């Protein structure tokens, strides 16, 4: 990446912006060194923040710092939004096919840089390298390619109510979309938002989490190389304040946010002042329901993966397992045995928590579980050593009123309890304030179809958990948010219809 | 037709513009180039010179059988049957990229085999790339529905592939027609047996090579060079082909449909001929309209199913338009396809040349007046001068029958009703155009013309995203756009009783 002094086209800037270098050589655990962009990516260039403020991102496996990146403040957000707005004027006239071609190119570049991007992501998030490359980065490739294909397939309708009126709808992009993504799947969630927004013809300002800015900033290199016109995609590293400024900016037209319910409410509140439409992908306390006729061995494996993957840092994690009473004891034992088996192969298998703050949050929930009388079956302790590791933790006999049954822990902590009948399980699953996902384990056709219909959640997995697919919509009910990502639905999130009526013969 | 004794499976070709490449000559079946079962081969002619330039292997009914078996196996067993929709789409995207990498070779083959101007051939290949990429993007976006009836049942539909599809394409846009057929059929998960036109077999075989390079599993795409009477007929009546798509003449279209009905009621879509009206109102931008009239008939040397071969001009501007059009028609550069300045190349074959010239003679006999053209261009190859007939009446054969050459007729109309009546006066209904500055005229004419496409202030501006097909005897079904997916899927309803 070439170091540049760039001349700003919009607004006035003090000389402190003109730094000599906005990249930093990072040495990855794999031994490879690469040039990590550390500037704010605006108008296809990396620039310093207006006040020079920076933040540090850490490696959760060691607790050691990796690099400093700039924090976008108000003037920077302003600059980025203005740039995106200005770019929208000509981007708007780019054909869907051409937008698709740029996304196909970006997809190809992500594929070319698969290992490097995976390494950056693994380093910044603490995830195991091989799964990041085969799962997260592959998903980035799939999603980008998928939405590249939608770009020129956005159809309005033509409607002829009667002879003298011909009407049609234009499905138009909003304009500048603010995309705010969390730290649990930094690059993947960035592309889940960016790809459909761009396919639909919007321009974007993307803000990655302060805990994991590196992969998104690196993406800036690929965006420029793919040939996107400057200003179409802008990436601002920053903190909570950056997000707040962005969400309340009067010149954005749409916000898509993924994160906690607490922050989601703040975002919606901020957006309310300018009546900006919002999509919120928030947390969950998703239930897995294991019926007595389930394939128990498979149910155990899927449920393990459903909570321990990414050390439980998944919005849709099936963190609460309701097991039919006749198989309850057996399931708990099998789950414990499977956990021990996984730990004996690799005690750090599930990865670290993202930060010391997050680790302490999760440990507080563990303590609360013990205090409230849940039965600690396995784990419950931090793992002594570098980084933010804790043991996978299993609580059984967790009653519905307990804090750990109701609140999102966001760590490798699973709570289990028994249920009697199907309606008991459904009622208890639906009693959550959240409604993101659910998993059902059964061999029965009727039980599967009927239970799916009755669960108040945006995704139901039957005989699996967490295996989302880029072609299938994903979104929450209740406190888990609203609006869908993935599938055709996501493109619709980034379009608004304009109706045009042609009067062909009604005279007054 | 002659024996295959000395016809190799591949041959190095050097084209008039210096492009050198390896041209496959065999039949592409089950992932390999092979000789025909009966050892036949036929000649390939360069229409710009009339010279034979080589031979390709010829498919007969026996080869169709082998290809269908390969396609059927690929459909039910093997990697294609298990492939995810996104992966199918990805293969089409790779094929599009390969077309792009080989653009110059493909365009040169087209100009060589079909006789069209190299500039237009390049445009064709660009449209092939767009089409393949477009359908590559559709592959994993083909959704069924979930439909509520009552609370005791859970119902959904699936859009499933049909199976082995037979496709028969013409010679006027050899590679573009190839892409129009392959794109949607493959995106929907079918396997295909495609027969190219005997006049233009070369491009389709080179494209087959690219299919192999892209990584399509064997048997998914099979490309056969051959004749309608043998290979084409075998496809239309094959008991294991469940869908046939044909583009060509109305005459042959009828035979295909008949064969389909008499064999196994395979699904049929037909893109046939046309006698499309190009209508100019007095409030049109005349200079622009004349450009579109010219492009509408002389593009591809008039060898377009949707050619604007009947030009209707409002009385008040008729004299002005015909004067301008006479000049414009004569300004078209006719000649060597490999000359970058050429707009109009050769007609595809001697037979076509003779057919067009016989219509020219017929027109004169019927009493029409030759404004410009009406004769051969040059003395080598099958070139015809851009021709305009005036003083025509609606009932003349040159006004009713498709000529498929650079020959149009121009006539007057009084008012909108008259224009509509004239526009709708044939048994065809493929395309049409209206040139006007008035919103209400445009809307009314567009509503009342009986044609599958109405262009307003343009002509021949097809696009892979826009459905294309005929009313009346111009055909059945639509190609291009999302509509094309209907041709290659069948709906299955699954209704689960929960009570």
Interface residues (C-beta under 8 A of the other chain):
Chain A: X97 X100 X101 X104 X142 X145 X146 X148 X149 X150 X151 X152 X153 X155 X166 X445 X446 X449 X450 X453 X471 X488 X502 X504 X505
Chain B: X85 X86 X89 X90 X93 X130 X133 X134 X136 X137 X138 X139 X140 X141 X143 X154 X439 X440 X443 X444 X465 X482 X496 X498
